[in-house]
Amino acid sequence: MDEAIETYNLPAKDGVERRLCIYHDLYPESPREWDNLTVFVFPHRSNWYYRDRWDHLTDKGAYLEDGFEWDEDRELYVPNDDLIALTELWVDSRGGASCGPVYVGDELKGYEYDPEDNDGFQGFAFVTKKSRDLVGTPDEYIERVVKGEVDDFDKWCRGEVYGFVIESRCPSCGNWENQDSCWGFYPSEGYGFLEMATEYLSPDDARHLRDSA
């Protein structure tokens, strides 16, 4: 296991020293395996690893490296009649993902794919009536949820997923030993290591951690 990113002392239990260690989660589940509102589509052949399994994806037709024409080729990747929200997906210099403006409802009429400004463009994230109804997202929250799911995917791509390990010091040998652990935490603004840890810990340990922070 790699070196801990953060370490917090916990109250001793039965005279045994304890601590909470935060590590990178080296094998996190992709957030695209969750019950998502959005569908991600990466038309590039080289991005097959990241493509969602979607019945409309096909090996026929144009790919971006062969020249992608929005008006002619979009139906290969993005449904037409069922579409209620759309944004472009981009890759940045860190290897993460970001999105452009989210077009929802009538705003879709104003969307235009710009082939002259596609450096870093990777694909689309879209919402259908079917995915909205399955997840149960109210229309007024669609834009926020789309951005949140892209942000989770970005963290997964860049390895910003973490786990917590409670360790205790062996009285005999003095080594720290793993007692309990939980993995797959995605930090966000206002939800950092301390906030994540206090949700995972027992009430007494959480109170001690907040008081000593």
KAGIRA-V290811 format. One record per residue. N is the residue number from 1. RES is the residue in one letter. PHI is phi as a letter, one per 20 degrees, with the letter a starting at -180 (* if undefined). OMEGA is omega as a letter, one per 30 degrees, with the letter a starting at -180 (NA if undefined). D_FIRST is the distance of its C-alpha to the first C-alpha in Angstrom with 1 decimal. Layout:
n:N res:RES phi:PHI omega:OMEGA d_first:D_FIRST
n:N res:RES phi:PHI omega:OMEGA d_first:D_FIRST
//
This chain:
n:1 res:M phi:* omega:l d_first:0.0
n:2 res:D phi:f omega:l d_first:3.8
n:3 res:E phi:f omega:a d_first:6.6
n:4 res:A phi:f omega:l d_first:8.4
n:5 res:I phi:f omega:l d_first:11.4
n:6 res:E phi:c omega:l d_first:13.8
n:7 res:T phi:c omega:l d_first:14.3
n:8 res:Y phi:c omega:l d_first:17.5
n:9 res:N phi:f omega:l d_first:19.3
n:10 res:L phi:d omega:l d_first:20.7
n:11 res:P phi:f omega:l d_first:23.9
n:12 res:A phi:f omega:a d_first:23.7
n:13 res:K phi:c omega:a d_first:24.5
n:14 res:D phi:l omega:l d_first:26.8
n:15 res:G phi:m omega:a d_first:26.3
n:16 res:V phi:d omega:l d_first:22.5
n:17 res:E phi:f omega:l d_first:20.5
n:18 res:R phi:c omega:l d_first:18.1
n:19 res:R phi:b omega:l d_first:16.0
n:20 res:L phi:d omega:l d_first:14.6
n:21 res:C phi:d omega:l d_first:11.4
n:22 res:I phi:d omega:a d_first:11.1
n:23 res:Y phi:c omega:l d_first:8.3
n:24 res:H phi:f omega:l d_first:9.2
n:25 res:D phi:e omega:a d_first:9.9
n:26 res:L phi:f omega:a d_first:9.2
n:27 res:Y phi:c omega:a d_first:11.8
n:28 res:P phi:f omega:l d_first:14.5
n:29 res:E phi:f omega:l d_first:17.9
n:30 res:S phi:f omega:l d_first:20.5
n:31 res:P phi:f omega:l d_first:22.9
n:32 res:R phi:f omega:l d_first:25.7
n:33 res:E phi:e omega:a d_first:25.1
n:34 res:W phi:e omega:l d_first:26.3
n:35 res:D phi:e omega:a d_first:30.0
n:36 res:N phi:e omega:l d_first:30.8
n:37 res:L phi:f omega:a d_first:34.1
n:38 res:T phi:e omega:l d_first:33.8
n:39 res:V phi:d omega:l d_first:33.9
n:40 res:F phi:e omega:l d_first:32.3
n:41 res:V phi:c omega:l d_first:34.2
n:42 res:F phi:d omega:a d_first:33.3
n:43 res:P phi:f omega:l d_first:36.5
n:44 res:H phi:f omega:l d_first:35.0
n:45 res:R phi:g omega:a d_first:34.5
n:46 res:S phi:f omega:a d_first:31.4
n:47 res:N phi:d omega:a d_first:29.8
n:48 res:W phi:g omega:a d_first:30.3
n:49 res:Y phi:f omega:a d_first:26.6
n:50 res:Y phi:e omega:a d_first:26.8
n:51 res:R phi:f omega:l d_first:30.3
n:52 res:D phi:f omega:l d_first:31.0
n:53 res:R phi:f omega:a d_first:32.8
n:54 res:W phi:b omega:a d_first:36.3
n:55 res:D phi:g omega:a d_first:39.6
n:56 res:H phi:e omega:l d_first:41.3
n:57 res:L phi:f omega:a d_first:38.9
n:58 res:T phi:b omega:l d_first:40.8
n:59 res:D phi:e omega:l d_first:40.7
n:60 res:K phi:e omega:l d_first:44.3
n:61 res:G phi:n omega:a d_first:45.4
n:62 res:A phi:e omega:l d_first:44.3
n:63 res:Y phi:d omega:a d_first:40.8
n:64 res:L phi:f omega:a d_first:40.1
n:65 res:E phi:f omega:l d_first:40.1
n:66 res:D phi:e omega:a d_first:43.5
n:67 res:G phi:o omega:a d_first:44.8
n:68 res:F phi:d omega:l d_first:44.1
n:69 res:E phi:d omega:a d_first:47.2
n:70 res:W phi:g omega:a d_first:46.4
n:71 res:D phi:f omega:a d_first:49.8
n:72 res:E phi:e omega:a d_first:50.0
n:73 res:D phi:d omega:a d_first:46.4
n:74 res:R phi:f omega:a d_first:44.8
n:75 res:E phi:f omega:l d_first:45.8
n:76 res:L phi:f omega:a d_first:43.6
n:77 res:Y phi:c omega:a d_first:40.6
n:78 res:V phi:c omega:l d_first:41.6
n:79 res:P phi:f omega:a d_first:44.0
n:80 res:N phi:d omega:a d_first:47.3
n:81 res:D phi:f omega:a d_first:49.1
n:82 res:D phi:e omega:a d_first:46.1
n:83 res:L phi:f omega:l d_first:44.4
n:84 res:I phi:c omega:l d_first:44.2
n:85 res:A phi:b omega:a d_first:41.5
n:86 res:L phi:b omega:l d_first:40.0
n:87 res:T phi:b omega:l d_first:37.9
n:88 res:E phi:e omega:l d_first:36.7
n:89 res:L phi:d omega:a d_first:33.0
n:90 res:W phi:c omega:l d_first:32.0
n:91 res:V phi:d omega:a d_first:29.1
n:92 res:D phi:d omega:a d_first:28.5
n:93 res:S phi:f omega:l d_first:27.4
n:94 res:R phi:e omega:a d_first:23.8
n:95 res:G phi:n omega:l d_first:23.6
n:96 res:G phi:e omega:a d_first:24.0
n:97 res:A phi:c omega:l d_first:26.9
n:98 res:S phi:b omega:a d_first:29.9
n:99 res:C phi:c omega:l d_first:33.2
n:100 res:G phi:e omega:l d_first:36.8
n:101 res:P phi:g omega:l d_first:39.4
n:102 res:V phi:e omega:l d_first:39.4
n:103 res:Y phi:e omega:a d_first:42.8
n:104 res:V phi:c omega:l d_first:43.9
n:105 res:G phi:m omega:a d_first:47.1
n:106 res:D phi:f omega:l d_first:50.1
n:107 res:E phi:f omega:l d_first:47.9
n:108 res:L phi:f omega:a d_first:47.1
n:109 res:K phi:f omega:a d_first:50.6
n:110 res:G phi:e omega:a d_first:49.7
n:111 res:Y phi:f omega:l d_first:46.7
n:112 res:E phi:c omega:l d_first:47.2
n:113 res:Y phi:f omega:a d_first:44.7
n:114 res:D phi:d omega:a d_first:45.2
n:115 res:P phi:f omega:a d_first:44.7
n:116 res:E phi:e omega:a d_first:45.3
n:117 res:D phi:c omega:a d_first:42.4
n:118 res:N phi:c omega:l d_first:39.6
n:119 res:D phi:f omega:a d_first:37.3
n:120 res:G phi:n omega:l d_first:33.8
n:121 res:F phi:f omega:a d_first:35.3
n:122 res:Q phi:d omega:a d_first:33.3
n:123 res:G phi:r omega:a d_first:35.0
n:124 res:F phi:c omega:l d_first:35.9
n:125 res:A phi:d omega:a d_first:34.8
n:126 res:F phi:c omega:l d_first:37.7
n:127 res:V phi:c omega:l d_first:38.7
n:128 res:T phi:d omega:l d_first:41.4
n:129 res:K phi:g omega:a d_first:43.7
n:130 res:K phi:f omega:a d_first:42.0
n:131 res:S phi:f omega:l d_first:38.4
n:132 res:R phi:f omega:a d_first:39.8
n:133 res:D phi:f omega:l d_first:41.6
n:134 res:L phi:f omega:a d_first:38.8
n:135 res:V phi:e omega:l d_first:36.4
n:136 res:G phi:n omega:a d_first:39.2
n:137 res:T phi:e omega:l d_first:38.6
n:138 res:P phi:f omega:a d_first:41.8
n:139 res:D phi:g omega:a d_first:43.2
n:140 res:E phi:f omega:a d_first:42.9
n:141 res:Y phi:d omega:a d_first:39.1
n:142 res:I phi:f omega:a d_first:38.6
n:143 res:E phi:g omega:a d_first:38.0
n:144 res:R phi:f omega:a d_first:35.4
n:145 res:V phi:f omega:l d_first:33.5
n:146 res:V phi:g omega:a d_first:33.7
n:147 res:K phi:f omega:l d_first:32.2
n:148 res:G phi:f omega:l d_first:29.4
n:149 res:E phi:f omega:l d_first:28.4
n:150 res:V phi:f omega:l d_first:28.4
n:151 res:D phi:f omega:l d_first:26.3
n:152 res:D phi:f omega:l d_first:23.7
n:153 res:F phi:f omega:l d_first:23.8
n:154 res:D phi:g omega:l d_first:23.4
n:155 res:K phi:f omega:l d_first:20.2
n:156 res:W phi:f omega:l d_first:18.8
n:157 res:C phi:f omega:a d_first:20.0
n:158 res:R phi:e omega:l d_first:18.5
n:159 res:G phi:m omega:l d_first:15.1
n:160 res:E phi:e omega:l d_first:16.1
n:161 res:V phi:c omega:a d_first:14.7
n:162 res:Y phi:c omega:l d_first:12.6
n:163 res:G phi:c omega:l d_first:11.5
n:164 res:F phi:d omega:l d_first:12.3
n:165 res:V phi:c omega:l d_first:11.0
n:166 res:I phi:e omega:a d_first:13.8
n:167 res:E phi:d omega:l d_first:13.1
n:168 res:S phi:c omega:a d_first:16.0
n:169 res:R phi:e omega:l d_first:16.8
n:170 res:C phi:f omega:a d_first:18.2
n:171 res:P phi:f omega:a d_first:21.9
n:172 res:S phi:e omega:a d_first:22.2
n:173 res:C phi:d omega:l d_first:19.4
n:174 res:G phi:n omega:l d_first:18.2
n:175 res:N phi:e omega:l d_first:14.5
n:176 res:W phi:e omega:a d_first:12.6
n:177 res:E phi:c omega:a d_first:12.1
n:178 res:N phi:f omega:l d_first:11.1
n:179 res:Q phi:d omega:a d_first:14.6
n:180 res:D phi:a omega:l d_first:14.5
n:181 res:S phi:b omega:l d_first:12.8
n:182 res:C phi:b omega:a d_first:14.3
n:183 res:W phi:c omega:l d_first:13.3
n:184 res:G phi:n omega:l d_first:15.5
n:185 res:F phi:e omega:l d_first:17.0
n:186 res:Y phi:d omega:l d_first:19.1
n:187 res:P phi:f omega:l d_first:20.5
n:188 res:S phi:b omega:l d_first:24.1
n:189 res:E phi:f omega:a d_first:26.9
n:190 res:G phi:n omega:a d_first:27.6
n:191 res:Y phi:c omega:a d_first:24.5
n:192 res:G phi:e omega:a d_first:21.6
n:193 res:F phi:g omega:a d_first:18.7
n:194 res:L phi:f omega:a d_first:21.2
n:195 res:E phi:f omega:l d_first:23.2
n:196 res:M phi:f omega:a d_first:20.4
n:197 res:A phi:f omega:a d_first:19.1
n:198 res:T phi:f omega:l d_first:22.6
n:199 res:E phi:f omega:a d_first:23.2
n:200 res:Y phi:e omega:a d_first:20.3
n:201 res:L phi:f omega:l d_first:21.2
n:202 res:S phi:f omega:a d_first:24.2
n:203 res:P phi:g omega:a d_first:27.4
n:204 res:D phi:f omega:l d_first:27.4
n:205 res:D phi:f omega:l d_first:23.8
n:206 res:A phi:f omega:l d_first:24.5
n:207 res:R phi:f omega:l d_first:27.7
n:208 res:H phi:f omega:a d_first:26.2
n:209 res:L phi:f omega:l d_first:23.6
n:210 res:R phi:f omega:a d_first:26.5
n:211 res:D phi:f omega:a d_first:28.8
n:212 res:S phi:e omega:a d_first:26.5
n:213 res:A phi:f omega:NA d_first:25.4
//
